[in-house]
Amino acid sequence: MPFFGTASNPACPTRMNAIARMLVLALGYAASASADPAPDVAWPPAPETRSRMAELQAVMSDPKSTPEARSSARAELKRLLQSPAAKEKEPEGDEAPKRARTPLAVAPSMPSPAPPSTSSTPVTGAPRESDPPVAHVVPAPRAIPPFIDPQTGRTLVPSGQVAIDPATGRAYPQVPGGYVDPSSGRPIRPR
């Protein structure tokens, strides 16, 4: 059987290309794995490291700590939480390396708008109608909340010029200073 495609086996070149790609990927992975071995990660950390982490967390959560102490505790805790390969202390403050900043592309300035015309010549363009009328909104009067009749213990709901007892349906007319019970003439003052 021939190795490359023939009339009876036309899919062989495609299969060979796929196998070759897989072989190249496997060799590349093996080469990268042998060239840079991953550092051994010891987790959970040693007891002395864990106690130091707890001390740093206590400094960060203490309301009496200064902002500088919290910042240094945060930086040290961050360093301790990283992998053991990152044990060397990174420079901080002014000694820290700064990222290179790329200059922003400056857009060309826009031309300033033309000042409004003060001449008597009409401005060309769509005709402008007069401004639409302005609606004046008047807030609704404040609703009086339901209250309890101190003598009977029933809840009365104010509704316009009367207060209604929802349990009985009786209406109590409004008078200055409250409402009045029409059957007895007793005044009811809302509290």
C-alpha positions as CSV (number, residue, x, y, z in Angstrom):
1,M,0.0,0.0,0.0
2,P,1.5,3.4,-1.0
3,F,2.3,5.8,1.9
4,F,0.8,8.9,0.3
5,G,-2.6,9.4,-1.2
6,T,-3.8,7.4,-4.1
7,A,-7.1,6.9,-5.8
8,S,-8.1,4.2,-3.3
9,N,-6.9,6.1,-0.2
10,P,-7.2,9.9,-0.7
11,A,-7.3,10.9,3.0
12,C,-3.8,9.8,3.8
13,P,-2.1,13.2,3.3
14,T,-4.6,14.9,5.6
15,R,-4.1,12.2,8.3
16,M,-0.3,12.6,8.0
17,N,-0.6,16.4,8.4
18,A,-2.6,15.9,11.6
19,I,-0.1,13.4,13.0
20,A,2.8,15.6,12.2
21,R,1.2,18.6,13.9
22,M,0.5,16.5,17.0
23,L,4.1,15.3,17.0
24,V,5.4,18.8,16.8
25,L,3.2,19.9,19.7
26,A,4.2,17.0,21.9
27,L,7.9,17.6,21.2
28,G,7.5,21.3,22.0
29,Y,5.7,20.6,25.2
30,A,8.4,18.1,26.3
31,A,11.2,20.5,25.5
32,S,9.5,23.3,27.5
33,A,8.8,21.0,30.4
34,S,12.4,19.8,30.6
35,A,14.0,23.3,30.1
36,D,12.1,25.1,32.9
37,P,10.9,22.7,35.7
38,A,8.2,24.1,37.9
39,P,9.3,24.9,41.5
40,D,8.1,22.7,44.3
41,V,5.3,24.4,46.1
42,A,5.1,23.7,49.8
43,W,1.5,24.3,50.9
44,P,0.3,24.8,53.5
45,P,3.2,27.0,54.6
46,A,5.3,26.3,57.7
47,P,3.9,27.1,61.1
48,E,6.1,30.1,61.6
49,T,5.0,31.5,58.3
50,R,1.4,31.0,59.2
51,S,1.8,32.7,62.6
52,R,3.5,35.7,60.8
53,M,0.5,35.8,58.3
54,A,-1.9,35.9,61.3
55,E,0.2,38.8,62.9
56,L,0.1,40.7,59.6
57,Q,-3.7,40.2,59.3
58,A,-4.1,41.5,62.9
59,V,-2.1,44.6,62.0
60,M,-4.3,45.2,58.9
61,S,-7.5,44.8,60.8
62,D,-6.5,46.9,63.9
63,P,-8.2,50.3,63.8
64,K,-5.3,51.8,65.8
65,S,-2.7,50.9,63.0
66,T,-1.4,53.7,60.9
67,P,-1.9,53.7,57.2
68,E,1.8,53.1,56.6
69,A,1.8,50.0,58.9
70,R,-1.2,48.6,57.1
71,S,0.4,49.2,53.8
72,S,3.7,47.5,54.8
73,A,1.8,44.6,56.4
74,R,-0.3,44.2,53.2
75,A,2.9,44.1,51.0
76,E,4.6,41.5,53.3
77,L,1.4,39.4,53.4
78,K,1.2,39.5,49.6
79,R,4.8,38.4,49.4
80,L,4.2,35.5,51.8
81,L,1.2,34.3,49.9
82,Q,3.1,34.0,46.7
83,S,5.0,30.9,45.7
84,P,8.2,30.0,47.5
85,A,10.1,30.9,44.3
86,A,9.1,34.5,45.0
87,K,10.7,34.7,48.4
88,E,13.2,37.5,47.6
89,K,11.8,40.8,48.6
90,E,10.8,43.1,45.8
91,P,11.8,46.8,46.0
92,E,9.1,49.1,47.2
93,G,8.3,52.8,47.0
94,D,10.7,54.9,44.9
95,E,13.0,51.9,44.3
96,A,10.3,49.9,42.6
97,P,10.6,49.5,38.8
98,K,8.0,51.5,36.9
99,R,6.1,50.3,33.9
100,A,6.8,52.0,30.7
101,R,4.1,54.3,29.7
102,T,3.0,54.6,26.1
103,P,2.0,58.1,25.0
104,L,-1.6,58.4,24.2
105,A,-2.4,59.3,20.6
106,V,-3.6,62.9,20.6
107,A,-6.6,63.5,18.5
108,P,-6.7,66.6,16.4
109,S,-8.4,69.5,18.1
110,M,-12.0,70.2,17.1
111,P,-12.8,73.5,15.6
112,S,-14.6,75.8,18.0
113,P,-18.2,76.4,17.3
114,A,-19.3,79.5,15.5
115,P,-20.5,82.3,17.8
116,P,-24.2,82.9,17.7
117,S,-25.3,85.3,15.0
118,T,-26.4,88.8,16.1
119,S,-27.3,90.1,12.7
120,S,-30.8,90.4,11.4
121,T,-30.2,87.8,8.7
122,P,-32.0,84.5,9.3
123,V,-30.1,81.4,10.0
124,T,-30.4,78.8,7.3
125,G,-31.6,75.3,8.2
126,A,-34.8,73.8,9.5
127,P,-37.3,76.3,10.7
128,R,-37.5,76.5,14.5
129,E,-40.8,76.7,16.3
130,S,-41.3,78.4,19.6
131,D,-40.3,76.6,22.7
132,P,-42.9,74.1,23.9
133,P,-45.0,75.1,26.9
134,V,-43.5,74.2,30.3
135,A,-45.6,72.0,32.6
136,H,-45.9,73.2,36.2
137,V,-46.3,70.3,38.5
138,V,-48.0,70.8,41.8
139,P,-47.4,68.1,44.4
140,A,-50.4,66.3,45.8
141,P,-51.4,67.2,49.4
142,R,-49.7,65.0,52.0
143,A,-51.9,62.0,52.9
144,I,-52.8,61.7,56.5
145,P,-51.9,58.3,57.8
146,P,-54.4,56.0,59.5
147,F,-54.7,56.5,63.2
148,I,-56.3,54.7,66.1
149,D,-59.4,56.0,68.0
150,P,-58.1,56.1,71.6
151,Q,-61.5,55.4,73.1
152,T,-62.6,52.4,71.0
153,G,-59.2,51.1,69.8
154,R,-60.3,50.9,66.2
155,T,-58.3,52.1,63.2
156,L,-59.7,55.0,61.3
157,V,-58.5,55.8,57.7
158,P,-58.8,59.4,56.6
159,S,-60.3,59.8,53.2
160,G,-60.9,63.4,52.0
161,Q,-63.3,65.2,54.4
162,V,-64.1,62.1,56.4
163,A,-62.4,59.3,58.3
164,I,-63.7,55.8,57.7
165,D,-63.7,52.9,60.1
166,P,-62.9,49.9,57.9
167,A,-64.4,47.4,60.3
168,T,-67.9,49.0,60.5
169,G,-67.9,51.3,57.5
170,R,-68.9,54.3,59.6
171,A,-67.8,57.7,58.4
172,Y,-66.6,60.4,60.9
173,P,-66.7,63.9,59.5
174,Q,-63.7,66.2,59.6
175,V,-63.8,69.2,62.0
176,P,-61.0,71.6,62.9
177,G,-58.4,69.7,65.0
178,G,-59.6,66.2,64.0
179,Y,-62.8,64.3,63.4
180,V,-66.2,63.9,65.3
181,D,-68.3,60.8,66.1
182,P,-71.7,61.8,64.7
183,S,-73.6,59.5,67.0
184,S,-72.2,60.8,70.3
185,G,-70.6,64.2,69.2
186,R,-67.3,63.0,70.7
187,P,-64.2,64.6,69.2
188,I,-61.4,62.3,67.8
189,R,-58.0,63.8,67.5
190,P,-55.5,61.9,65.3
191,R,-52.1,61.3,66.9
